[in-house]
Amino acid sequence: MEVKNLATTVFKIPDVEGRWMVVSGLAMVCVVLIMAVFAPLIAPYDPTKSSGDVLSSPSAKHLMGTDNLGRDIFSRIIYGSRIVLMVVFSASFLSMSIGVPLGLISGYFGGKLDRAISMLMDSMYAFPSLILAIAIAAMLGPSVINAVVAISVVYVPTYFRMIRGQTLSLKSRLFVEAAKAIGAKDMRIMGRYILPNVVTTAVVVFSLSVADAILTEAGLSFLGFIVTAPTPDWGFELSAGRPYLPAGYWWMITFPGLMVMLLSLGFALIGEGLSEIYAPRRER
Amino acid sequence: MAEVIEVKNLKKYFPVQKSVIEVLLSKKIEYIRAVDDVSFKMEKGEVLSLVGESGCGKTTTGRILVGLEEPTDGKIVFKGKDVTKLSKEEFRKIRKHLQMIFQDPYASLNPKMKIGEHLEDPLLIHNIAENREAKELALQMLERVGLVPAEQFYNRLPYQLSGGQRQRVAIARAMILKPEFVVADEPVSMIDVSLRASILDLLMSFKAEYSLSMLFITHDLSVARLVGDRIAVMYLGKIVEIGETRKVIHHPKHPYTAALLSAVPSFLKREINIEIIGDVANPREPPSGCRYHPRCPFAKEICSKEEPKLEGKGHLVACHFPLDLDL
């Protein structure tokens, strides 16, 4: 009852199938968001300074134990969420603001332009996302900004393909024809008649691509393309903890890994749930 | 009376999609002759009903007239100017005089746009009014088409309206530009029978108010008779008979017209029974001579050899052996 009321009243989520996915996804994402925003209030220790014994196992004093330099892993995870969210959100917004207009233009005008853009996008899409991101990040050099660029390039084709496909089917709909009949110019038709009809798709693709981008970000960070020591970032923690795993210090790698999984799962659930909610007439 | 629009030898051929094998064998491209040499004139304030079976090219004719389709050949003279020669941008500007009302009111409105915005858009596009003035005009128009309270309808989305109400919006959208020529493509065929009369009344009231010319496309002869000053009957891309409504209905000369009439005899003085044989021919390979001859009970040898011309005074017919009926 509680969850249902919260979902329908506060988040305005329709009472339909797929709602529970959105709600649980939102809950997971909210946990991480709160961590990021209130990091200084929540974190018990300074994430970059030693606060106890080296490699001590999880205890009341150190919820998730300490790393090889004696830093509190719980605090590092809390601060690390800031970088993850920043990189992933800015990258996804960037790729959305490139992919959506490209998809609209390509789908609406068609012809040679469409073929050229589609070919470029398909060739990008053919690369495994992580490999493409690594290649771009390696070319640009390690920094947060460059990581944002690298990740955003990877997801442009996803937006492009979805939006282009929708535009193709929308442009032959009668109301677009009617807009032409009243004399609307191409820009107006795209902006006022087609774009509002693809927004829900863009939102769904956004959450699904954020889910994927979190994994890509962790991968880049693991390889040292985003931050340098001692800045905390989940992927980076994973690579720092890796050499200690065989010796039995499992907590260094487990908790950052779980966090990556939780956040990615959260966005994936939101995306899947939204697509279920917005496309309930699947059987037709 | 002033002539508003003249259509001369209008043709529209659609290439037929070929299969891969046909492309490899480089077979000749085939065409569907949707509109094949159609000519007619319309005067100011006149309603011409264009009647025919589905697939006969009546909708294509209408779409060409408002610039939604480019003709393969032929001229469209609108107020003395050949509009087929205009550039895309030039044509866009005269669009406000040439409007269209579509058949399907469920598909002709943008699902994400308010009703009011649908009516404001034409005004904004043609720089007729802006902001508050546009809203004022939109509200007036909503009231004019009977969607009251206008303020409420202004803020609604299409899905909140019934089919009849949506068609009123579509009519309002076309009429807000005060056009001189309107193509109404089966505007009531998807509307509940009980609402058809009121929608037709609305259309006719606009016709009277703006003294606009209207091409009224329909497959229903009884509706065509009701609204049309004249009736044109189309068969397989050609006009086979055209004339004043009274004459075409009560003295049909073409066997096809007579056959259509015998399907809806209720308003005739006496009933006739003229049948149509078989199905419509494939428009990719129209029959030789008169296109109607394979289905015509009166066909003679010449019908399959020579194509009849559309001839006559006022009441024109394309038939070698025109009928002489009084119905």
HADDOCK unambig.tbl for C-alpha pairs under 7 A between the chains (distance, minus, plus):
assign (segid A and resid 174 and name CA) (segid B and resid 107 and name CA) 5.45 0.50 0.50
assign (segid A and resid 174 and name CA) (segid B and resid 108 and name CA) 4.91 0.50 0.50
assign (segid A and resid 175 and name CA) (segid B and resid 107 and name CA) 5.94 0.50 0.50
assign (segid A and resid 175 and name CA) (segid B and resid 108 and name CA) 4.04 0.50 0.50
assign (segid A and resid 175 and name CA) (segid B and resid 109 and name CA) 4.98 0.50 0.50
assign (segid A and resid 175 and name CA) (segid B and resid 110 and name CA) 5.49 0.50 0.50
assign (segid A and resid 178 and name CA) (segid B and resid 108 and name CA) 6.16 0.50 0.50
assign (segid A and resid 181 and name CA) (segid B and resid 66 and name CA) 6.98 0.50 0.50
assign (segid A and resid 181 and name CA) (segid B and resid 68 and name CA) 6.88 0.50 0.50
assign (segid A and resid 181 and name CA) (segid B and resid 95 and name CA) 6.95 0.50 0.50
assign (segid A and resid 181 and name CA) (segid B and resid 99 and name CA) 6.50 0.50 0.50
assign (segid A and resid 181 and name CA) (segid B and resid 100 and name CA) 6.67 0.50 0.50
assign (segid A and resid 182 and name CA) (segid B and resid 95 and name CA) 6.45 0.50 0.50
assign (segid A and resid 182 and name CA) (segid B and resid 96 and name CA) 6.55 0.50 0.50
assign (segid A and resid 182 and name CA) (segid B and resid 99 and name CA) 6.80 0.50 0.50
assign (segid A and resid 182 and name CA) (segid B and resid 122 and name CA) 5.74 0.50 0.50
assign (segid A and resid 183 and name CA) (segid B and resid 92 and name CA) 5.25 0.50 0.50
assign (segid A and resid 183 and name CA) (segid B and resid 95 and name CA) 5.75 0.50 0.50
assign (segid A and resid 183 and name CA) (segid B and resid 125 and name CA) 6.83 0.50 0.50
assign (segid A and resid 184 and name CA) (segid B and resid 125 and name CA) 6.16 0.50 0.50
assign (segid A and resid 193 and name CA) (segid B and resid 110 and name CA) 6.38 0.50 0.50
assign (segid A and resid 196 and name CA) (segid B and resid 112 and name CA) 6.25 0.50 0.50
assign (segid A and resid 197 and name CA) (segid B and resid 112 and name CA) 6.55 0.50 0.50
